[in-house]
Amino acid sequence: MREENRKMQSPCLKQVSQVCLHGCCPSPLLSAHEPQSKASKPTSTSAACRHDFASKTASSIFPNTQFTNHESLPSVQESFAEFTKAYPQYSDTYQIDQIRAQEYFHLSLSNHTCLDYLGIGLFSYSQLQKYESPTYRIASSSFPVPPQSPPPILYIPFFGVSYKTGNLKTQLLHGGPASELESAIRKRIMTFLNISENDYCMVFTANKTSAFKLLAESYPFQSNRKLLTVYDYESEAIEAMTNSSEKKGARVMSAEFSWPRLRIQSSNLRKMVVSKEKKKKRGLFVFPLHSRMTGARYPYLWMSIAQENGWHVLIDACALGPKDMDSFGLSLFRPDFLICSFYKVFGENPSGFACLFAKKSTVSVLETSTSSGMVGLIPAEKLFRSVTESPGTDTEVDKLATPSSILVPVPDQASQSGRFEEVKPYEIQHAEITEKLKGLETTEISESEKAIDIIQEDNHKDKGEIECRGLDQVDSLGLVTISNRARCLINWLVNALLKLQHPNTKEIPLVRIYGPKIKFDRGPAIAFNVFDWKGEKVEPVLVQKLADRSNISLSYGFLHHIWFADKYQEEKDKVIERRSNEANGTDGNKRKDKNAMGIAVVTAALGYLANFQDIYKLWAFIAQFLDADFVEKERWRYTALNQKTIEV
């Protein structure tokens, strides 16, 4: 299947897949990154600089050019040369390419482009390899097992997770039994996020959704009646929070976003936030800092306004990239609650967890309630020995498969579901464990014990400290380097996509981008749709599935809470659609009915390891839709290869 895919790829996609980025052979894309001298140019963040950046992007990247044929795109080498001319500061980020080549080489070896998540990793891929027994091969969503390697026999993760059921308030105030590994990771994360243990306490949760639901179940909505959220997209986590809060009598409100740039509709939000009675208890204000779909950044001033008007503020930091917390200024705003996510640790098992932080002075307002969703982190050696040391009796295996047993998360399948939330952990199944135990030979157990010894020896530098090389790497790179790189890449991609236009039409663009376009301070995410030569939208799920067959992981989502001024009412009728009832259900709830109206979109997000090859590959893939018969040819080929036909 993959071989057949390569034969029928566009020339540009073939070309970009042949460029070496992992450092084993000379690459013009790598050598061009390294600066010729260490002299650095002074930078400015003034309004003039921001304006100049946008103007230079528009005038320097394919000026006065429209591409109407996917075969006419410039080569990846030519495009990269023009890219570095437009963004000379990109060469200062060459350290990221070196880290990618040395620590995450699997991203290039697998020829897979991961643009379906914004995450902060805890460990590096090379760190995992030190713990990998020759007998075992760890599979990955971003690193499929090579054909020459044997299928994986048993996972050896760094850690596992076990569910806890208990009182969130008690856990925050007093904690509970924790492994040395869990305490070390907690300490490392708080240091990374610049959060003081004197001011905040935290719990680990299974995922982002669990964290939001936990807080909603403990928050006193009976007295603080309102829940106000600021999201321009459908979020499983927010839906879980609103459902829980409504059961407790909360009044749920949502900010709106002005068409077409999807900025916060300030006048409406101010009316909901500001109270004439300053000391009146208002409720919970949930603020995400920026949209993880459109990349729109929101003014931090809203947090201060909410606090001044009696709201408890919850900051959703899950969409923040590495080191973005430095620019957030946690010490200035001091939110009451903060949720961040460490999922897709490096594309391996386990896929990660989320963290719920609470200001110690605010914990007292929470109610006593028994909830699930909190997790504990279990050291790898205990996780592994619980299987390998078992005598293999049915009774022992049954104990491992119970709900209270060790749970191991599977890699995030956002590219399959379209959701941006983490996947729930799954229980190790009875039959699976039995089969694995039967297959473990003496030599294999010996190798596994060696792996455990390496984990114990190498993963802990000193007692109570764990090596999280992914966090160490972004700490060493710093905010400026990571932000500059993302800024250059995402703005080039936006500009390049807007240059694609259908031939022989009245200037019908191939791509429509929602939210900010070329902008200095936009986030590293983009929401867009592809349209055919007749101006009809290609369903986002189909675009995602076709991208997946080109080894590109995208996602799709649903934009909602869009406000249209009177002059855009005619356009509203054309772009707004009702989400499938199958996805949302109809129960007469007015809020849900309103949320069901919006725009389904394709989404791409750039992690800090993304490079020019990744965004060029996406551009070349989207350009194939300029061929009017592309979708039909892909459907036919999919059927001809005896695969399941794509259904939209």
N, C-alpha and C positions, 0 to 999 in steps of 0.2 A: 504494500500500500504506500509506504513512505517513498520507496524507490520510484513508483509510478507517479507520485506527487512531484518528485524532483524533475522528472522528464517533461512534465507539462507546466512547470512553473514559468512565469514571465522571465525574460532575460535579466531584468534588474534583480529579481528575487534570487535567481541562480547566482548572480554575481556577488551579491552581498553575503550569501551563505558561504562563499569560498574565501572571503577575507579573513585572515588569521588575526585574532585579537588576544589570544592567550599567551603570546610571548614566545612560542616555540619556533617561530620563523619571522623574518623581517616583515613588518607591516607598515605601510605608509600612514595608516590611521593611528598607530602607536607612536611611531617616531616623530610624527608631526606634533604630538602633544607636548613632548618634553621641551621646555623653554631653552632657548639658546644661551640665555644668561640669567643670572639670579636677580637682576635688577627688576624691581617691581614698580609699576606705574601707580601714581596716586589715584585713588578712586573717590567718587563722590556719590552720595545718595540724595542729592538735592532734587528738587522738582525738575530742574533743567536737565539733569542727568537722566531722569526717568523718561522725559519727553524725547531726548536724543536717542535713547535706547530703542524706543518704539519706532521712531522715524528711520533710524539706521536699519532696523530689521526689515521694515517695509520696502526700503529703497535698495538694500544690498542683496537680499535673497531673491533671486530670479526676477529682477526688475522688469516691468513691462512684458512679462511672459505669462502665457497660459498654456498648460499642457492638456492636449486633447487626445493623446494616444499613450498608453502605458509603455509602449516600446520606445517612445521618444524621450523618456526621462534621462537626465544625465546620469552617468555612472556614479557609484558610491564614492569612488576616489575623487571624481570631479566635484561632486556635491560637497564632500568633506573639505576640499581645498577652498571652495567658496564660503563654506561655513566658518572656517578658521579666519578667513579674511574679515568676515562680518563681525565675528566674536573673537578677537585676539586673546581676550582674557581666558578663553576656554583652555588654552595651553597650560595655564597655571593649575589646572586640575588633574594633571597627568598622574599624580600620586594615586588617584582613584583607579585609573586604568592599571596601574601596577598592582594594587591590592586585588583587583578583579582577576588579573592574570595569575597571581600567585596563590590567592586564597579561595577564589570562586571560579576556577578554570572550567568547572563543569558547565557553566552557563554558555561557554563558547563551544566546548566539545559536543554538547548535546544539540547545538544549533537551534536552541529554543529561546524565544524572546518572551520574557515574562512582563506583561504590562497590565496585570490584573489586580494589583494590590499596592497599597502604601503601607509599608511595615517597617518596624525597627527590629533588627536581628539581635540575638544574644550571643550566638556562636557563629564561627565561620565554617565553611565547608571543609577546608583543609584540617581544621581542628577535629572535625568528625572522623576524617580518614585515619587519624592517629589511633582511634579507638576501634577501627574496623578490622575484625578478624578476617584472614584470607578466606575462611570458609563462607563468610557472609557478605552479601552485597546489599547495600541499603538503597531502596528505590526512592524516587523523588518525583514530585510533580514537575519540577524543572530539570530533572536529570534522570530520564528513563534508563533502565538497566540496559547496557550495551548488549547486542545480540550474542557476542562471544562470551559473556559472563553467565554463570549459572543463575537460575532464578533465586530470589532471596529465600533463605530458610528461616531466619529469625531476626527480628529487629533488635538492635542494641542501641536504644536511645540514650541520651545523656540523663534523662530523668523521665519519670512517669507522673501522672497526676491521679489523685484520689478525691472523690467528692466528699464534701462535708455538709451536713445538715445541722443548722444551728441558728443562733441569734446573732444577726449582723452587728448590733450595737455592742454585745458582749465581746465578740471577736475583735472589734475595733478598739475597745477600751482595754481589754485584758489579754487579747491574743489567745494562743492555745499551744499545744505541743507542736513543735516544728522541727524538721530535720536540720542538720547543720547546713545542708545544701540550700534548703529553703531560706534560712536566715541569711546566708551569704548572698543569694540572688536578690533578696529583698533589699539588703544594704547596698548592693551594686546598682540596682535600679534607682533607688532614691538618690544616690550620689549622681548618677547620670542625669536625672531630671532636676537636679539642684533643689530637692525637697528635703527639708530638715525634719529629722525624727522628733525634734522637740515640738514641732508645730503640727505635724500630720501623722496619722496612722494609716495603715493600709491592710487590705486583704487581697489574696489572689482569687480570681474567679475563672470559671471554665472558659469564658469568652466575653466579648463586649456585651452581647445581649444579656447574659447572666448578670453582669455588673449593673446595667440599667434597671433590670427587673428587681434585683435585690434592693436597690436604693428606693425604688417606688414602693415596695412592700413595707419598708420601714419608715418612710417619710410621713409626717403627720398631716396628711391632706385634709383630715377632719377640721383642723384649726387653720392651716395654711392652705386655702382651698384651691389655689390656681397652679396649673402646670403650663408654662409658656416655652415653646420650643422654636428654634431658628434653623430649620432645615429645608433646603430647596429640593430634596430628593427623598424618596421612600427609603426608610431605614427599618430593618427588622428590630433593631434594638429600641428605637423610639416607639415603634408599634407595641412592643412588649411593655414598655414603661407606661404608655398611655392607657393600655388595657388594664394594667394593675391599678393605676391611679384612679381611673373612672370607677372601678369597683369600690374604691374607698370614698367616692363622692367628689372627686376633683373636677374642676372645670378646666377642660383642655383647650388651649389656644395656640395658634401657630402664626409666625411671622409670614408675610407675603413678599414676593420678589418681583420687581418691576420688569416687564418685557420691554426690549429684547435682551438687555444686558444682564438681567437677573440679579440686580443689586437689591439690597434690603429696601423695602418700601418703608422709609423712615417715619413718615407721619403716622402711619397706622401702628407701627411697632411702638412708637413713643406713647401713643394713647393707651396701649395695653400695659406698658411698663410703669409709667409715671402715675403716682398716686397723690391726691391732694392731702391725704393724711400720711405724713412721712413715717410715723411710727407704727402704722398698721401692718400686720403680718400679711404678706402677699402670697407667697408660695415658692415654687421652684422654677428658676429660670435656667434653661438648658441651652448652652451656647457652644457651637463647634469650632469657633475661630475661623475656619474656612470650609468651603464645600469640597468634599472628597470626590465629587463627580465633575463639577464644572471648573474647579480650581479658583473660584471667586473667594477672595479674602474679605473678612468683615471687620469693621472698626472695633477695636478693643474698648472704645469708649462706652459701648453698650453694657459692658460688665459693671463699670463704675456707676452708670445711671441706675442699673438694676439694684446694686447694693445700697445706693443712697435712698432707694424707694422701698426698702424693706424686703427685698427678695433674697432667698438663698440661691447662690449661683453654683451651677454644676458646669464645669468645663469639659467638653468632649475633646480630648487631645489625640484621639485615635487616628485622625487624618494628618497629624503632624509628622513631618519627616525627621530624620536624625538631626539633632542640634537645634531644631526649631524652638525647643523650649527655651533656649538662650535668648531668642528674640522676643519670646512671649512675655518674659518678665514676671514670673510667678510671684516674686517677693513684692511686686508693686500692687497686684490685684488681689492676691490671697483669696482665691475662691473657696467656698465652703466644701465643695466636692470636686474631684477630678478623676476622670477615667481615661486610662491609656491602654493600648493593646500591644502585646508582643506576640503576634501570630506570624505564621510562616517563618519560623525562626531562621531557617535557611533553605526552606523547601523540603525539609526532611521531617521525620518523626522525632519528637512530637511537634505538632504544628504551633504550639505556643499556649498562651494564656492571656488574660487581661488583669489589670490592677485597678482597684477602687480605693482612692485616697479620700480621707475625710479630715477636715481641720478639727483638732482636738477640742477646740472651744465650741464646735458645732455638734459634736457627736451626741451631746446630751439631749438634743431636740428629737432624736430618732426614737421611734417607738419599739417596744419589745415585740418581736415576732419571729417565728421559726420559719426559716427559708432554706432553700437549696440553691446550689450554684457556686458556692465557695469551694475552693480546691486546696489541697496540700500538694507540695512537690516532693516526690519520692526519689531518692538517689538511685542511679542506674544499677548499681551493684545489687541493691535489694530487689529492684524490679526484675532483674534478670535471674537472680538466684531463686526467686519465688517460683520460677518455671523449671530451671535446670536442676535444682536440687530436689524437686518433687519426685517421689517414687513412681508417679505416674498412675496411681490408683484413681478410680472414678471419683472417690470422695474428695481427694486432694484437688483434682481438676475442677470439680464442681465448686469448691471454695474459691478458686481463682476466678470463676465465671460469675460469681454473685455480684449484685449491684454495689456491694461495699468493697469489692476487690479493686485491684489496680486497673485503672483505665488509661488507655493510650490514645491520644488524639490522632486522627488521620490527617494527611495534608489537605489544606483548604481547597475546596472544589468550586471556588467562585466562578471560574471560567465555564463551569458546567451549569451552575444554577442561576448565575446573574446576580446573586447576592454578594454583598460586600461584608458579610459577617463571617465569623469563624465557624467551622464545622464542629458539631458536637462530638465529644469523645465517644469512642465505641468500646464496648466490652470485648475483651479477648474471648472468643467463642470456644465452647467446650470442644467441638470437633477439631477446631483449628489447633488448639493447644495439644490435644491428644495426638494429632498427626505430627506435630513438631517434636513432641517428646519421643515418639517412636523413631523419628528420623535422626535423633541426636546420637551419634556414635561417641565412643570414648575420646577419640581424638578431637572431635568437635567440641565436646565439653571442656577439654583441656584448652583449646583455643579460646573458648568463651571466658574461661577463668583468667587467661592472659589479658584479654580485653578489659575485664573488670579491674585487674591490677593496674592497667595503664590508666583507666579512668580515675581510679583513686589517686594514683601518683601524679598525673599530669594536670588533671582538671583543677586541683587545689594547689595553688602556689604556696599558701600558708594556711594555717588553721583558720577557718571562718571566712576565707576569701576564695572565690571561684573565678577562674579565668573566663571572661566573656569577651572573646577577641573581637566580635562584631562591634560591641560598644566601645572597646578600646580603640578600634580603628577610626570610628567616626569622631571620637574625642580628639584623636591626633590630627584629624583633617580640619576640624573646626567648622563653624557656621558659614564663614565667608566662602570657603572653597566649595562646600556642598551646595550652597544656595546659588552661587554663580553658575555652577555646572547645570543645575536643574533649570535655571532661568534661560540659559542659552538653548538647551535642548528643546524645552517645551515651546518656546516662541518660534524656533525654526520649524517645528512640526506644525504648529498652527498656520504659519505663513505658507508652508509647502502644501498643506491640504487645501487651502483656499485658492491655490493656483491651478487646481484640477477642474476642468470645465468640459462639459459634453460637446462633441463636435457637431457642426451643422444644426445648432439649436440657437434660440434667442437668448444666448448667454445664460444657460441653465447650469449653475454650479453643481459639481458632483457631491460636494460636502457642505453641510450646514453645521456650524459650531454654535453651541448654546452657552451663554455666559460670556466672560471676558475673552477677548481674542488676543492680539499682540499687546502685551502689557508687562511692564517691568516687574511688578510685584504680584503677578498671578501665581497661583499654586501649580505644582507639577502634575495636574490632572486635566483631562479634557473630555467634554461630553459632545458628541456629534452624531449626525445621521448621514447616511448615504442615499442619494436619490438617483433614479434611472433617467434615461434621456427624455422621458415623458414628464418628469417632475414628480413621479410617485416614489414614496419612501420604500427603501429596501428594509424589510423587518430586521431590527437589531439582532434578534436571536440568530437569524440566518447569517448575518455578517460575522457574528462571533464564531459560529460553527465553521464557516469557510476559513476564517483566520486560524482556527485551531488546526485545520488540515495543512496550513502553511507554517506550522510550528510557532504560532503567535498566540499568546494567551491574552485575550481581551475579556471584558465583562459587559454587561448591559444593566440598565437601571431605569428608574421612572422618576422624572422631574415633576414636581407638583407645587401647589401653593403659588402659582404664577398669577401676578396681577397685571391686567391689561388696561391701559388708558383708553379713553374713548376713541382716539385716533387709530388704535390698533384692533378695534373690535372685529373688523372684517378679517384681519389676519388671524385673530383668535379662532374663528370658526374653521380655519384651514389647518391649524397646527395642533389644537387641543384634541385629545382623543380620550376615550374611556378605557381604562385598564380592564383587562379580561376579568369577568366576574369569577372565573375559575380561580384566579389568583387571590382575589380579595373577599369574595363572598358578598351577598347582599342580605342585610338584616334590618334595613330601614333606618340605620344609624346615619343621621345627617352628616356628621363629621366624616365618616367613612365614605359616604357618597361623594362628598366634596373632594376627598383625597383621591378618589378613583379617577378624577379628571386631571390630565397632565400630558406629558410627552415621554414616550419610550425612547431611550437613547442608547447608543454604543458608548462605552467609556474606556479610556486608557489612562493609566497612572504610571509615573516614572519613579522608581526607587532610586536611591543615591548611587547605585551601581550601574544604572542605565548608561549606555554610551551612544555615540552617533549611529553606529551600525544598527542598533535596536530601532531607533526612530525612522531611519531610512527604510528599513525592512517593512515597517508598518506603512509608510508612505507608498512604497512600491506595491504592496498588497492592495491598498485601497484604490490605487490607480487602475488596477485591473477591471474595476467596475465601469471604466470608460468604454470598455468593450460591451456593446449592447447585448451580446449573447453570452456574456461571462457566466451569469447565474444559471442560465439554462444548461450551458455546457457542463458546469460543475454538477448540477443535478443528474445529468445523463451519465457522467463519468462515475459518480458515486454509485448509481444503480448498476452500471456495467461491471463494476468491480465486486458485485455481489455484496455490497454493503447496504445497511439500512438507509433508505431514502430519507433525506432531511424533510422534516415536517415543520411548517411554520404555523 
